[in-house]
Each structure stands twice: as C-alpha cells, then as structure tokens.
Amino acid sequence: MADVLVLGGTGTTGRRVVSGLRQAGFGARAATRKPAEAGHVRFDWADRSTHADALREVSAVYLLAPIGEAEPVALVEPFLADALAGGVRRVVLLSSSAVTEAVPGLGDLQRLVRTVPEWAVLKPSWFMQNFTGEHLVAQGVRDGEIVTATGDGRVAFVDAGDIAAVAVRALTDPVPHNTEHVLTGPSALSYAEAAAIVAARVGHPVRHRSVGTADFAARLTAAGIPVGFARVLAALDEDIRRGTEDRVTAAVEQVTGRPARSFETFAREEIR
C-alpha cells in the first residue's frame, strides 16, 4: 500500500502510530506544522496549500481533529474531499469515548468519517499520558494537586501505546474495520485513586480537588484554551462525574491480541 498520512504525527498517539506502522513494514508520513526530520511533512489545518503535498500518494489517513476547534467540520470536510479525490480509501479517526454522533461539533466528525469507503472511529477513554508531560493534569501532579470537575466519577484510563496499536491495525488490516472501537484500560479509577497511585510513585503527596464545571472551564481558559473548547472539555468532566466513563471494554485485546496496559504499570514505567 502507499504511505499512511498520520496527522499529529509528532504528538502523543501520532508518533506511536508512525513508529508502529514503520515497525510493521508500512510507509508512514508524519504530518506536523514544524517538520524537523526525514519522514515529516508540513501540515497546517489553517493553510490548505499544505494539504496537497501531505496527501500525495497516500492511501490511508490517521485523522485528528484540529486542536482547540469546537466546530472542526468546516476545516476537516474540505480536507477529506481532497483526500478522497487524491486516492485515499481509508480514514481512521481519533475521537473520544465521551463523544457520540449526537454531540455537536466533535460528533459531526464521526458522521463525516462514516461516509469514507473504509473507516474506523477510535473512541479512547482519557489518556494515561495526561499524567505526564505538559498536560494540566501532569502539572497538577508536579504541584501536588490535580483539579478536575469530575467529582468521584471513575475513568478507565487508557495507554496511548494501546490506542496506537489499535490504530495501526485499523489502518492496515486487509479487511476494513468499518466500525467504532471504544478503548479503555483494564480498570476504572477515580482521579483520587489515580492520584494515590501516582503519589506513591513520585514520592510526594498528590491529591485530587474537584471544582464546579464553570470554575473548571474558567481554569482551562486561563491556561490558554479557547473559551468554546474549554466549555466542551469542562462538560466532559461533568459527564465523568455522572458516571458515563465508568466502564471497561475488551476492545484493545480484541483488536491487537494482547491485554490493555494497566494504570499501575504505566505509573511504574513512565512516571518519574
């Protein structure tokens, strides 16, 4: 097959998808706004002139929504039209377990992707990797206090490596999946329980403090997230509080043939 274009190819899941594709013997093209090495291609959602080069001789696309866009279809729809016109047959969308087709904006992408001849929608729970790097939760780990609007709600946090492994299969399996995969880790935890596991690893207290949805949206906005998107993210935390993410699926193992990574293993191996 021709190359697979991986949008967000240097990001949390994208770089893992690129690596997994190459290890499996497939050509992978990492799309990024700032290409820095061989195998990278410049891509900017706001600059349609970058799309043609990124899509040249591509047969499949790993699709991430434009970051911070509460209404992403206006940018994604013309890109997908160009992709299909150029010979792309398969699109794998990274969405979220919290987003259904009924959700305005982000849910519209799922309906759009279903019009592609070969498709899959990945719907992972919250990333374990949010507890590391530059994410606000990771900053909370460093500060000793994780702030969310989730209350005592539980989440089956999923490893980015497991998401990428499912994505590689969905992008390359001879038979298209043409379905959605809800991806979770093997157990559901509250943020307080996750914080306790992390605290034991980092060697200093880490607690969870839950705030109201409006207060959390304001915190996100103060951190630089656009107002509209901050409200979307805060509403997702509210859904967690109501129990919508308190579930575990076997999708990772069903697709990849191996069990999903546990949060405890993630913390032991990745949190410093």
Secondary structure, DSSP 8 states (H G I E B T S, - for coil): --EEEETTTTSTTHHHHHHHHHHTT--EEEEESS--STTEEE-BTTBGGGHHHHHTTEEEEEEE--TT-SSTHHHHHHHHHHHHHTT--EEEEE--TT--TTSTTHHHHHHHHTTSSEEEEEEE-SBGGGGSTTSHHHHHHHHTEEEES-TT-EE--B-HHHHHHHHHHHHH-SS---EEEEE--SS-EEHHHHHHHHHHHHTS--EEEE--HHHHHHHHHHTT--HHHHHHHHHHHHHHHTTTT-----HHHHHHSS----HHHHHHHH--
